[in-house]
Amino acid sequence: MDTAPRIPVRDAETLRAQFPGLGTEEIADRLVSGAVKGSAAVGAGVGAAAMLPVPPAMPAELAAELAGVASVELKLVAELHEIYGRPALGNPAQRARVYLVAWTEQRGIDPFRPGTLSAASGGLSSGLRSRLRKEIARRTLRNLPNLAPMLAGAALGAAFNRRETARLAGRVRGDLRDGGR
């Protein structure tokens, strides 16, 4: 939650300049492709690091992977909102909180959905904090196989992260195409 406002997010104008001649869907495809590769690289890196026989380091490795993948996915969620013309409003901290809600719920933001605006204006509700904790716990458990010995952990980490990031992107893009309804 503390890192989210510091994740650099490109606005729609910057994205269109970076991908000249491409339409919204093509730019979104490029964003998803980059995020999928990034989360796979994080999983592979942690899986490879797990080859080292340092059991006390395993919780730190899992935490580092979760933070890395969450950062990649949060940036993806924010940039998808930008390119689909549905950015969050407010200062960077407010926008980051709204995108954190979207990441936690694996949905596109809908300003009319209860809790979305309260997340931006103040803090995170106890319900949202609970969902965020559950999402983090779920992802931590999912990442346990990444600590498998040898390079199997690297392969598993890359495959699991790739699949989950692609699944998140599909859900968010579906919501953004439908107008959040």
trRosetta pair geometry for C-beta under 8 A, 3 or more apart (Angstrom, degrees):
i j d omega theta_ij theta_ji phi_ij phi_ji
1 4 6.0 -32 -152 1 31 119
1 97 8.0 36 -153 -104 92 76
1 100 6.6 55 -115 -133 73 160
1 124 7.2 -93 -127 -13 138 142
1 132 7.6 42 -65 173 110 158
2 5 7.9 -61 178 25 35 95
3 6 5.6 -77 -166 46 53 109
3 7 6.7 64 144 -45 83 93
3 67 7.0 82 16 -159 164 103
3 71 6.5 -61 131 -91 132 107
4 7 6.0 -43 -156 4 37 113
4 74 5.9 -113 -125 179 88 157
4 96 3.8 134 132 178 104 118
4 97 7.2 117 106 -66 147 42
4 99 7.0 174 -170 76 119 105
4 100 5.3 -33 -118 -65 161 115
5 92 4.7 97 -160 132 95 100
5 93 4.5 -17 -95 -93 142 60
5 95 7.9 110 -116 64 77 81
5 96 4.1 -114 -77 -11 62 158
7 71 5.6 -176 -104 -155 125 86
7 74 5.7 111 44 99 172 116
7 75 5.2 -131 163 -73 124 92
7 78 7.4 150 102 13 119 150
7 96 7.2 131 34 -119 100 111
8 75 7.4 23 74 -121 54 119
9 75 6.0 -165 -94 -139 78 72
9 78 4.2 -66 -126 124 139 138
9 79 5.9 -157 -156 -63 85 78
9 82 6.9 162 161 -36 106 139
9 95 7.7 -127 45 128 154 133
9 99 8.0 -160 -84 -57 154 168
10 14 4.1 -125 -168 93 99 127
10 15 5.1 125 120 -58 121 82
10 18 7.0 -17 -175 -5 159 144
10 79 5.9 36 54 -115 85 110
10 82 6.8 -177 98 93 62 166
11 14 5.2 94 53 11 68 103
11 15 7.1 -133 100 -5 34 92
11 82 5.4 -156 -150 -151 41 132
11 87 7.2 -9 -135 -87 83 153
12 15 5.6 -57 -146 39 32 112
12 16 6.2 30 157 -19 67 106
12 82 4.6 -163 -56 163 74 86
12 83 5.6 148 -116 -97 84 41
12 85 6.7 45 -90 -83 156 58
12 87 7.3 -118 -27 -44 105 121
13 16 6.0 -55 -146 37 28 108
13 17 6.4 26 154 -16 62 108
14 17 5.7 -57 -148 39 31 110
14 18 6.1 29 153 -20 66 110
15 18 5.6 -57 -145 38 30 111
15 19 6.3 -12 166 19 67 107
15 27 5.6 88 156 -174 113 138
15 31 7.6 -14 -141 -67 129 119
15 79 6.5 133 -81 -164 138 102
15 82 6.3 132 -7 112 139 121
15 83 5.4 -84 104 -84 159 102
16 19 6.6 -74 -137 60 26 80
16 20 7.3 67 160 -96 61 48
16 22 7.9 -155 -135 64 59 81
16 27 7.1 -54 -89 -84 55 155
16 83 7.9 149 -55 -124 80 86
17 20 6.7 4 -156 -68 32 86
19 22 4.3 -44 147 35 108 131
19 26 7.2 -177 159 113 134 98
19 27 4.8 156 74 -106 154 93
19 30 6.0 173 -102 39 145 162
22 26 3.9 -126 -167 96 104 125
22 27 5.1 134 113 -56 122 79
22 30 7.2 27 158 -13 169 134
23 26 5.1 91 52 14 69 103
23 27 7.0 -133 100 -4 33 91
24 27 6.0 -61 -149 38 26 107
24 28 6.2 25 155 -18 65 108
24 83 5.7 147 -147 155 78 95
24 84 6.4 92 -170 -97 126 54
24 85 7.9 -50 -115 -15 136 97
25 28 5.5 -53 -145 38 32 113
25 29 6.3 38 152 -24 65 102
26 29 5.5 -47 -149 31 33 115
26 30 6.7 35 150 -18 63 102
27 30 5.6 -53 -153 35 36 112
27 31 6.4 37 149 -20 67 103
27 83 5.1 -156 104 -148 126 145
28 31 5.5 -51 -147 35 35 113
28 32 6.3 34 154 -18 67 104
28 80 5.9 66 -130 -125 99 85
28 83 5.7 -175 -69 97 81 142
28 84 7.2 46 -80 -56 128 93
28 173 6.0 109 174 -114 141 122
29 32 5.9 -55 -148 38 30 109
29 33 6.2 33 153 -22 64 108
30 33 5.6 -52 -145 36 30 114
30 34 6.4 29 157 -16 64 106
31 34 6.0 -58 -151 38 28 108
31 35 6.3 23 155 -15 65 110
31 76 6.0 139 155 -138 102 78
31 79 5.3 -165 -140 109 141 126
31 80 6.2 -179 105 -71 150 76
31 83 6.9 -158 -21 -2 148 150
31 169 7.9 169 105 -132 91 126
32 35 5.8 -59 -145 40 30 108
32 36 6.0 32 157 -22 67 107
32 76 6.9 83 -100 -154 51 123
32 80 7.9 55 -62 -82 86 117
32 165 7.8 154 -161 139 72 95
32 166 6.8 77 179 -118 111 65
32 169 4.3 101 -121 -169 110 160
32 173 7.6 -29 -67 -45 132 137
33 36 5.9 -54 -145 34 26 111
33 37 6.5 23 156 -14 62 108
34 37 5.8 -59 -149 39 30 109
34 38 6.1 30 153 -21 66 109
35 38 5.4 -54 -144 38 32 114
35 39 6.2 26 160 -14 68 104
35 72 5.3 141 -150 163 80 98
35 73 6.6 101 -174 -94 125 48
35 75 7.2 -175 -103 82 110 95
35 76 3.9 30 -94 -80 158 132
35 165 5.4 -161 131 176 98 130
35 169 6.7 148 74 -68 136 127
36 39 6.2 -55 -144 39 27 103
36 40 6.3 28 154 -19 62 110
36 162 5.2 57 -175 -145 91 74
36 165 4.9 175 -102 95 59 124
36 166 5.4 39 -103 -63 123 88
36 169 7.5 -64 -57 -7 98 145
37 40 5.7 -57 -146 38 29 113
37 41 6.3 33 154 -23 64 105
37 162 7.8 34 -81 -109 30 98
38 41 5.7 -53 -149 32 30 112
38 42 6.7 31 153 -19 63 101
38 72 4.4 -180 111 -131 124 136
38 165 7.9 160 66 -133 81 168
39 42 5.6 -47 -150 32 38 114
39 43 6.5 38 152 -17 65 104
39 68 7.8 148 -122 123 59 89
39 69 4.7 67 -136 -130 97 88
39 72 4.9 -166 -65 88 83 150
39 73 6.7 46 -78 -52 132 90
39 161 3.9 -156 145 161 95 110
39 162 6.4 167 87 -76 100 41
39 164 7.3 -118 147 72 150 93
39 165 4.2 159 29 -46 154 143
40 43 5.7 -56 -150 39 33 111
40 44 6.2 32 153 -18 67 107
40 157 7.8 124 -159 120 49 71
40 158 4.1 47 -169 -157 86 79
40 159 7.5 57 -128 -55 99 23
40 161 5.3 177 -85 84 41 108
40 162 4.2 28 -77 -64 110 98
40 165 7.8 -103 -37 23 74 136
41 44 5.7 -53 -142 39 31 110
41 45 6.2 35 156 -22 64 106
41 158 7.3 44 -65 -113 24 96
42 45 5.8 -56 -149 35 28 112
42 46 6.5 21 157 -12 64 106
42 65 5.8 133 151 -141 102 70
42 68 4.0 174 -136 120 138 132
42 69 5.2 -164 86 -63 150 77
42 72 6.8 -144 -16 -14 139 140
42 157 7.6 -120 106 158 58 115
42 161 6.2 -175 67 -151 95 167
43 46 6.1 -58 -146 40 29 104
43 47 6.0 30 155 -19 65 111
43 65 6.5 73 -98 -151 53 120
43 69 7.1 49 -53 -75 86 123
43 143 7.5 -136 -121 -129 93 95
43 146 5.8 -119 -162 -114 82 133
43 154 7.6 123 127 -158 71 44
43 156 7.5 -120 165 103 117 53
43 157 2.9 -178 169 153 85 84
43 158 4.7 178 87 -68 112 34
43 159 7.6 -126 119 30 150 41
43 160 6.1 177 -140 60 152 88
43 161 3.7 -162 -34 -5 133 132
43 162 7.5 -102 30 -21 144 74
44 47 5.6 -57 -144 40 30 113
44 48 6.2 30 157 -19 65 106
44 154 4.4 46 -154 -170 68 87
44 155 7.4 43 -112 -72 88 27
44 157 5.5 -179 -64 85 31 110
44 158 4.1 28 -59 -62 96 108
45 48 5.9 -55 -147 36 28 108
45 49 6.3 27 154 -18 63 107
45 65 8.0 175 76 -98 90 89
45 154 7.6 81 -36 -126 14 94
45 157 7.7 -113 41 116 46 147
46 49 5.5 -53 -146 38 34 112
46 50 6.4 43 151 -31 64 101
46 61 5.2 131 -156 177 98 96
46 62 7.5 105 -173 -86 141 34
46 64 6.5 168 -98 87 114 102
46 65 4.1 -20 -49 -75 163 118
46 68 7.9 -174 -42 37 119 141
46 143 7.5 -6 106 -174 150 118
46 146 5.4 31 103 149 108 134
46 147 7.8 -53 145 -74 96 68
46 153 7.6 -102 112 149 69 110
46 157 5.5 -179 66 -140 94 158
47 50 5.6 -48 -153 23 32 117
47 51 8.0 51 145 -33 55 85
47 146 4.4 -103 -80 -168 87 81
47 147 7.4 -127 -119 -72 58 26
47 148 7.2 -2 -148 46 97 80
47 151 7.3 68 134 -162 109 44
47 152 7.6 -124 -177 98 120 40
47 153 3.3 -179 -158 128 86 78
47 154 3.5 176 98 -76 118 38
47 155 6.9 -147 141 18 160 38
47 156 6.1 157 -113 55 141 80
47 157 3.6 -153 -38 3 118 130
47 158 7.1 -83 15 -19 143 78
48 51 5.9 -29 -174 -3 45 115
48 151 6.7 8 -102 -119 76 71
48 153 7.1 -171 -50 88 28 100
48 154 4.3 43 -55 -82 77 123
49 52 6.2 -36 -180 13 56 110
49 57 7.9 -106 149 129 109 131
49 61 5.8 -172 99 -125 123 123
50 58 7.0 58 -124 -112 94 85
50 61 6.1 131 -77 157 85 165
50 146 6.4 150 -18 132 150 70
50 147 4.2 -162 -141 -137 145 56
50 148 7.0 75 112 48 141 34
50 149 7.5 -124 126 -97 98 32
50 153 4.5 -86 64 136 133 168
51 149 6.7 84 -120 -160 62 55
51 150 6.1 60 -113 -111 103 18
51 151 7.1 2 -74 -65 128 51
51 153 7.0 -162 -54 41 72 127
51 154 8.0 -15 -37 -33 110 106
52 57 7.3 -1 90 57 114 147
54 57 4.1 32 115 9 113 121
54 58 7.7 175 101 -36 69 71
55 58 5.7 -25 -163 -12 48 118
56 59 7.8 -43 178 21 46 96
57 60 5.3 -64 -165 47 60 113
57 61 5.8 66 138 -30 85 102
58 61 5.4 -51 -143 33 35 114
58 62 6.4 34 159 -17 66 102
58 147 5.6 45 -139 -130 110 146
59 62 5.7 -52 -149 37 34 111
59 63 6.3 33 153 -18 66 107
60 63 5.6 -53 -145 39 33 112
60 64 6.2 35 155 -21 66 105
61 64 5.7 -53 -147 36 29 111
61 65 6.4 29 154 -18 63 105
61 146 8.0 -155 137 108 114 112
61 147 6.8 118 94 -94 137 103
62 65 5.8 -55 -149 36 31 110
62 66 6.3 30 155 -18 65 107
62 140 5.6 65 167 -146 124 87
62 143 5.6 138 -138 103 88 128
62 144 7.4 4 -106 -85 128 55
62 146 7.8 142 -101 65 74 119
62 147 7.3 -39 -65 -50 96 122
63 66 5.7 -54 -146 37 31 111
63 67 6.3 29 156 -16 65 107
64 67 5.9 -56 -146 39 30 109
64 68 6.2 29 156 -19 65 110
65 68 5.7 -58 -146 39 30 110
65 69 6.1 20 162 -11 67 110
65 143 5.5 156 101 -158 141 148
65 146 6.6 114 -112 93 170 163
65 157 7.1 -99 -136 -150 142 122
65 161 7.9 -118 -177 -79 107 131
66 69 6.2 -58 -140 42 26 103
66 70 5.9 25 161 -19 64 113
66 136 6.4 67 -173 -150 141 83
66 139 5.7 119 -122 114 100 121
66 140 6.0 -19 -73 -80 138 78
66 143 6.7 -121 -64 -7 84 160
67 70 5.8 -56 -139 40 25 111
67 71 6.3 29 158 -22 61 107
68 71 5.9 -58 -152 33 27 111
68 72 6.6 24 154 -16 63 105
69 72 5.7 -53 -149 36 35 111
69 73 6.1 27 156 -13 68 110
69 139 7.3 -163 85 -176 135 136
69 161 5.5 -124 -112 -137 130 115
69 164 7.8 32 178 87 136 127
69 165 7.2 -127 -162 -68 98 109
70 73 5.8 -59 -142 44 29 107
70 74 5.9 32 158 -23 66 109
70 103 7.1 88 -157 164 81 147
70 136 8.0 -4 -77 -104 142 86
70 139 7.7 116 -65 112 98 170
71 74 5.8 -51 -138 36 27 110
71 75 6.4 28 158 -17 61 106
72 75 6.0 -60 -155 37 26 110
72 76 6.4 28 148 -21 63 108
72 165 6.9 -32 113 -116 117 135
73 76 5.3 -51 -147 35 36 116
73 77 6.3 39 154 -21 67 101
73 103 5.9 113 123 -137 106 116
73 165 5.8 -137 -90 -120 99 88
73 168 5.6 9 -150 102 120 165
74 77 5.7 -48 -147 33 32 112
74 78 6.4 30 154 -16 63 106
74 96 7.7 32 173 -151 128 79
74 99 5.8 96 -166 134 84 116
74 100 6.7 0 -126 -88 120 62
74 103 5.2 -35 -96 -68 74 152
75 78 5.8 -57 -148 39 30 110
75 79 6.1 21 158 -12 67 111
76 79 6.1 -62 -142 42 26 103
76 80 6.2 29 158 -21 64 107
76 165 7.1 108 8 -166 168 101
76 168 7.3 93 94 108 134 119
76 169 6.2 -69 158 -89 134 98
76 172 7.8 136 126 52 94 157
77 80 5.9 -55 -148 34 26 111
77 81 6.6 27 153 -18 61 105
77 99 5.2 141 104 -164 116 97
77 102 5.1 158 178 106 134 120
77 103 5.1 -125 -16 -72 162 85
77 168 7.4 -68 -70 156 99 115
77 172 5.6 -139 -122 -118 79 160
78 81 5.8 -56 -156 34 31 112
78 82 6.5 33 148 -21 65 105
78 87 7.8 41 -170 -134 72 83
78 88 7.5 -63 -129 12 84 112
78 95 7.2 75 -131 152 116 108
78 96 7.9 -22 -85 -105 136 54
78 99 4.6 -10 -75 -118 90 152
79 82 5.2 -46 -147 33 40 117
79 83 6.3 31 158 -15 69 104
80 83 6.1 -56 -141 40 30 102
80 84 6.1 17 162 -6 65 113
80 108 7.6 -107 115 -106 116 97
80 169 7.1 173 -72 -140 149 78
80 172 5.4 88 95 126 156 125
80 173 6.2 -101 -162 -79 135 74
80 176 6.2 -153 148 -21 101 161
81 84 6.2 -66 -142 47 25 101
81 86 5.1 -92 -160 86 77 80
81 87 5.2 113 130 -102 102 44
81 88 6.5 24 139 -21 156 76
81 99 7.1 -125 5 -100 146 99
81 102 7.3 -115 -57 -75 130 178
81 108 6.8 149 -92 -149 89 88
81 109 6.3 26 -113 20 135 110
81 172 7.9 -76 -54 176 79 118
81 176 6.7 -148 -102 -104 53 131
82 85 7.9 33 169 -66 29 24
82 87 5.0 40 -96 -82 61 105
84 108 7.7 -51 76 -136 155 137
84 173 7.7 172 -64 -132 141 63
84 176 4.0 36 133 167 174 129
84 177 7.3 -101 -136 -66 133 50
86 108 6.8 41 97 177 147 118
86 109 6.8 179 141 64 111 94
86 176 5.8 -160 32 -138 138 94
86 180 7.3 164 -160 -38 156 118
87 95 7.3 -15 170 -136 92 124
88 94 7.2 -164 144 122 116 80
88 95 4.1 144 90 -135 119 76
88 98 3.9 155 -130 78 144 144
88 99 6.1 -115 -11 -44 145 83
88 109 6.0 58 -80 34 93 173
88 120 6.6 -171 -177 -99 114 127
89 94 7.4 -34 104 117 54 126
89 95 7.2 -164 80 -85 12 89
89 120 7.1 50 73 -168 73 157
90 93 7.7 -82 134 71 115 61
90 94 3.0 -68 131 91 145 140
90 95 5.4 -176 70 -46 92 72
90 98 7.4 134 33 -13 129 127
90 120 5.1 175 -18 -177 157 115
90 121 7.8 -141 -103 -78 144 52
91 94 5.1 91 49 12 67 104
91 95 7.1 -136 95 -4 30 91
92 95 5.8 -57 -142 40 30 109
92 96 6.1 34 158 -23 65 107
93 96 5.7 -53 -146 35 29 114
93 97 6.6 32 154 -21 62 103
94 97 5.8 -53 -152 32 32 111
94 98 6.7 29 152 -16 64 104
94 120 4.2 54 -174 -168 96 80
94 121 7.0 36 -130 -73 116 31
95 98 5.7 -56 -151 37 35 110
95 99 6.3 29 153 -14 68 107
95 120 7.3 33 -72 -127 32 103
96 99 5.8 -57 -146 42 31 108
96 100 6.2 39 151 -26 65 105
97 100 5.4 -50 -148 32 32 117
97 101 6.7 38 150 -21 62 98
97 119 4.7 -171 144 155 107 89
97 120 5.7 168 78 -96 114 42
97 123 7.7 -138 -131 -150 145 31
97 124 6.6 -152 -153 -68 108 88
98 101 5.6 -47 -157 29 36 114
98 102 6.7 34 146 -17 64 103
98 109 5.6 31 166 -113 105 147
98 116 6.3 51 -135 -171 95 80
98 119 5.7 136 -87 97 54 115
98 120 4.8 11 -57 -74 107 99
99 102 5.3 -48 -147 37 41 114
99 103 6.2 43 151 -21 68 102
99 109 7.4 -69 -88 -49 48 126
100 103 5.6 -49 -144 36 33 112
100 104 6.2 34 155 -20 64 106
100 119 7.4 -152 68 175 97 133
100 124 7.5 -67 103 -90 132 128
100 132 7.2 9 162 -106 106 127
101 104 5.8 -57 -147 37 28 111
101 105 6.1 7 161 0 65 113
101 109 6.9 80 84 -105 109 95
101 115 6.9 169 -141 127 140 102
101 116 6.1 173 109 -117 160 64
101 119 4.8 146 -50 53 134 178
101 124 7.8 -178 -74 -122 90 98
101 128 6.2 -48 -110 -140 89 132
102 105 6.2 -67 -141 50 25 97
102 106 7.8 78 162 -99 55 8
102 107 5.9 -116 -146 77 67 60
102 108 6.3 6 -142 -142 120 20
102 109 4.8 -68 -73 -57 120 82
102 172 6.6 68 167 -117 112 112
103 106 7.1 17 -173 -76 30 50
103 135 7.9 127 128 155 81 161
103 168 7.4 14 -141 -160 67 133
104 128 6.7 100 88 -164 162 83
104 131 5.2 94 162 120 123 108
104 132 4.9 -61 -113 -89 135 72
104 135 5.2 -145 -141 -11 72 157
105 131 7.0 13 -74 153 72 147
106 167 7.7 -15 -159 125 137 89
106 168 5.4 -110 -134 -126 98 76
106 171 4.8 34 153 89 95 154
106 172 7.0 -106 -177 -52 54 84
107 110 7.6 -44 140 -8 120 100
107 171 6.3 -74 -90 147 45 109
107 172 6.7 129 177 -99 14 63
107 175 5.2 101 -170 -62 71 162
107 180 7.9 84 161 -136 103 80
108 171 8.0 -164 -25 132 75 69
108 172 5.0 115 -67 -159 75 64
108 173 7.7 129 -61 -58 118 10
108 174 7.7 -154 -15 75 117 54
108 175 3.0 -171 17 102 108 119
108 176 4.3 174 -110 -55 151 73
108 180 5.3 -120 97 -93 110 84
109 113 7.6 -140 -170 33 53 123
109 116 5.8 122 -162 -146 92 129
109 180 6.9 -39 101 -108 37 134
110 113 4.1 84 78 -18 105 108
110 116 6.3 -155 75 -47 54 159
110 175 7.4 -104 -49 180 101 118
110 180 3.5 155 -92 172 99 132
110 181 7.5 127 -121 -68 136 45
111 116 5.7 -144 -125 104 34 139
111 117 6.2 59 -160 -60 77 99
112 116 7.7 24 41 35 20 137
112 180 7.6 134 37 118 96 130
113 116 4.9 84 70 -24 88 121
113 180 7.4 -117 -29 171 113 119
114 118 7.9 6 176 7 61 119
115 118 5.5 -64 -142 45 39 110
115 119 6.0 47 159 -30 72 101
115 125 6.0 -83 -134 7 106 138
115 127 7.2 -86 -111 77 144 122
115 128 6.3 157 -177 -57 130 119
116 119 6.0 -55 -157 27 26 111
116 120 7.0 18 150 -13 60 105
117 120 5.5 -54 -152 36 40 111
117 121 6.0 26 157 -13 73 111
118 121 5.9 -59 -136 44 33 103
118 122 5.9 -25 -178 32 70 106
118 125 6.4 44 112 -48 129 110
119 122 7.6 -83 -130 59 13 67
119 123 7.8 -43 -139 129 48 23
119 124 5.9 28 -129 -105 88 64
119 125 7.2 -77 -78 -6 79 87
119 128 6.3 124 -94 -90 115 175
124 128 4.5 -119 -175 91 94 122
124 129 5.1 120 118 -61 116 83
124 132 7.0 -3 174 -11 153 144
125 128 4.7 93 54 9 80 100
125 129 6.9 -140 95 -5 41 86
126 129 5.5 -51 -145 37 34 114
126 130 6.3 39 153 -23 64 103
127 130 5.6 -53 -151 34 30 113
127 131 6.5 28 152 -15 64 104
128 131 5.6 -52 -146 38 36 110
128 132 6.1 39 152 -22 67 105
129 132 5.6 -53 -147 36 31 114
129 133 6.4 34 153 -20 64 103
130 133 5.7 -52 -149 34 31 111
130 134 6.5 30 152 -18 64 105
131 134 5.6 -54 -148 37 33 112
131 135 6.3 35 152 -21 66 104
132 135 5.7 -51 -146 35 31 112
132 136 6.4 31 154 -17 64 106
133 136 5.8 -56 -148 38 31 110
133 137 6.2 30 154 -18 66 107
134 137 5.7 -54 -145 39 31 111
134 138 6.1 34 154 -22 66 106
135 138 5.7 -52 -145 35 29 113
135 139 6.3 24 157 -14 63 108
136 139 5.9 -58 -146 40 29 107
136 140 6.2 33 154 -23 64 106
137 140 5.6 -53 -145 34 30 113
137 141 6.4 28 157 -16 64 104
138 141 6.0 -58 -152 38 28 108
138 142 6.3 29 150 -20 63 109
139 142 5.4 -52 -144 38 35 115
139 143 6.2 33 156 -20 66 108
139 164 7.6 114 -119 -178 96 162
140 143 5.8 -61 -150 37 29 109
140 144 7.4 56 148 -47 59 83
141 144 5.9 -22 -163 -14 39 115
142 145 7.9 -48 169 18 43 97
142 160 6.1 167 157 -180 101 134
142 164 7.2 91 142 -68 155 146
143 146 5.0 -30 -175 11 72 125
143 147 7.9 71 141 -20 75 90
143 157 7.0 43 -147 -119 82 87
143 160 7.0 172 -99 106 55 147
144 147 6.1 -53 -171 23 48 109
145 148 5.5 -1 -177 -32 64 111
145 153 7.1 -174 143 -121 58 68
145 156 4.6 -103 126 156 110 150
145 157 7.7 -168 97 -62 79 63
145 160 7.1 135 64 -41 116 147
146 153 4.9 77 176 -171 43 87
146 154 7.7 70 -157 -80 80 24
146 156 5.6 -153 -90 94 53 102
146 157 3.6 70 -125 -79 112 101
146 160 7.0 -106 -61 38 101 137
147 153 5.6 12 -141 -128 3 135
148 152 4.5 -65 110 98 128 108
148 153 4.1 -180 54 -70 71 82
148 156 6.0 74 20 16 128 145
149 152 6.7 37 76 39 50 111
149 153 6.9 121 20 -25 7 112
150 153 7.2 145 73 5 45 88
151 154 4.9 -43 -162 33 67 117
151 155 6.2 66 141 -19 81 98
152 155 5.8 -56 -149 40 35 109
152 156 6.0 32 154 -17 68 109
153 156 5.7 -55 -140 41 29 109
153 157 5.9 32 159 -22 65 109
154 157 5.8 -54 -143 36 26 112
154 158 6.4 25 158 -17 62 107
155 158 6.0 -56 -149 37 28 109
155 159 6.3 22 157 -15 65 111
156 159 5.9 -60 -145 40 29 107
156 160 6.0 24 162 -16 68 111
157 160 6.1 -56 -139 39 25 106
157 161 6.1 17 165 -11 63 114
158 161 6.3 -64 -145 42 23 105
158 162 6.0 26 159 -23 63 112
159 162 5.8 -56 -145 35 26 113
159 163 6.3 23 159 -17 63 109
160 163 6.0 -60 -150 37 28 109
160 164 6.3 18 159 -13 65 111
161 164 5.9 -58 -141 41 30 106
161 165 6.0 27 162 -17 67 109
162 165 6.2 -61 -146 38 23 106
162 166 6.3 21 157 -16 62 111
163 166 5.9 -61 -149 39 27 109
163 167 6.3 28 154 -21 64 108
164 167 5.5 -52 -145 35 32 114
164 168 6.4 36 154 -20 64 103
165 168 5.6 -50 -148 35 33 113
165 169 6.4 34 153 -19 64 105
166 169 5.7 -53 -147 37 32 113
166 170 6.4 36 153 -23 64 105
167 170 5.8 -53 -151 32 30 114
167 171 6.7 27 155 -16 63 105
168 171 6.0 -60 -153 36 30 108
168 172 6.3 21 157 -12 68 110
169 172 6.0 -59 -142 42 30 106
169 173 5.9 26 162 -16 67 112
170 173 6.0 -57 -140 40 24 107
170 174 6.2 28 158 -23 61 108
171 174 5.8 -56 -151 33 27 113
171 175 6.7 24 154 -15 63 105
172 175 5.8 -57 -153 37 33 110
172 176 6.2 27 153 -16 67 110
173 176 5.6 -57 -142 41 33 109
173 177 6.1 34 158 -21 67 105
174 177 5.9 -54 -146 35 28 109
174 178 6.3 16 158 -9 63 113
175 178 5.9 -67 -147 45 28 105
175 180 5.4 41 174 -103 93 52
176 179 7.9 46 -174 -71 28 21
176 180 7.2 24 -95 -57 37 75
178 181 5.6 -125 143 50 102 73
